Amino acid sequence: MITVDPSKCTRCGRCIADCIVQVIHMDKNGVPAIPEQAEQYCMGCQHCLAVCPAAALACDGHTPENCVPAGPLPDESRMMNLIRQRRSVRNYRPENLPPETMTKLLDSLRWIPTGCNDHRLAFTVIDDKAKMEPFRARMRKITRFLIKSGIMRIVYPGYKRFEAALLGGRDFVFRGAPHMIVVASPKDAPCGKTDVSIALTQFDLYAQSLGVATCWCGFAYYAFTLNRGMRKLLRLPKGYRVGAVMLFGPPAVTYPRATDPEPYTIIRP
């Protein structure tokens, strides 16, 4: 639901033009409003709140005073540096991130966009290296079972090169990372598979800007997806499924240059 301060509203109509579901109209007094019969269609996306130049509009109790004003963005060269120099890091220092850095990372999750503004993503965050040990311990147990049962030959045919290390307890999945973030979406989410990818991509880039190393962890994703015991450690809400996993922490390696990748196929019909 929106509320408008008539004394501030300039009747410019920008909120009406930018309404995604086109439910805002001028009322009999010439002030933007949502007719009662259309309130059910409002997505609560707050576009109307963001676009109002006069700060005259509030949405579901969120006011202009609660919002951060538009600020400077990275220029194109800095943004391109971030894209080029972003790396998947598998070598971490064994200490926790500073609390203020962790707070910044978690606060940033509020602004992750989702399809249909379905703001129901759930994040399990391991914010202390000691809390990673139950995950590592269970993963070691699963790995030994997969090897000794012969299932590993099917799951990962190339494992033989690492068999001795894996049986010896090598942390092949979590790579010694002190932190992990797992994003899950409701099974009935309209764009759940896409939402989780967007979420960790945005988290990834912001983390890199803070000097925090990251790595998408497909092995952990499959472990959580296929093993109930692993999944229970995440304490997900009922009806949620794991969508993606990312390791993160202070890097133990630096890269003095970007890579020189081959270009992807670009099709211009």
Secondary structure as GFF3:
##gff-version 3
##sequence-region A 1 269
A	DSSP	beta_strand	2	4	.	.	.	ID=ss1
A	DSSP	alpha_helix	14	18	.	.	.	ID=ss2
A	DSSP	beta_strand	25	26	.	.	.	ID=ss3
A	DSSP	beta_strand	32	33	.	.	.	ID=ss4
A	DSSP	three_ten_helix	36	41	.	.	.	ID=ss5
A	DSSP	alpha_helix	47	51	.	.	.	ID=ss6
A	DSSP	beta_strand	57	59	.	.	.	ID=ss7
A	DSSP	three_ten_helix	64	66	.	.	.	ID=ss8
A	DSSP	alpha_helix	76	85	.	.	.	ID=ss9
A	DSSP	alpha_helix	99	107	.	.	.	ID=ss10
A	DSSP	three_ten_helix	108	111	.	.	.	ID=ss11
A	DSSP	three_ten_helix	115	117	.	.	.	ID=ss12
A	DSSP	beta_strand	122	126	.	.	.	ID=ss13
A	DSSP	three_ten_helix	129	132	.	.	.	ID=ss14
A	DSSP	alpha_helix	133	149	.	.	.	ID=ss15
A	DSSP	alpha_helix	152	155	.	.	.	ID=ss16
A	DSSP	three_ten_helix	157	162	.	.	.	ID=ss17
A	DSSP	alpha_helix	163	167	.	.	.	ID=ss18
A	DSSP	beta_strand	179	186	.	.	.	ID=ss19
A	DSSP	alpha_helix	192	209	.	.	.	ID=ss20
A	DSSP	beta_strand	213	216	.	.	.	ID=ss21
A	DSSP	alpha_helix	218	226	.	.	.	ID=ss22
A	DSSP	alpha_helix	228	232	.	.	.	ID=ss23
A	DSSP	beta_strand	240	249	.	.	.	ID=ss24
###
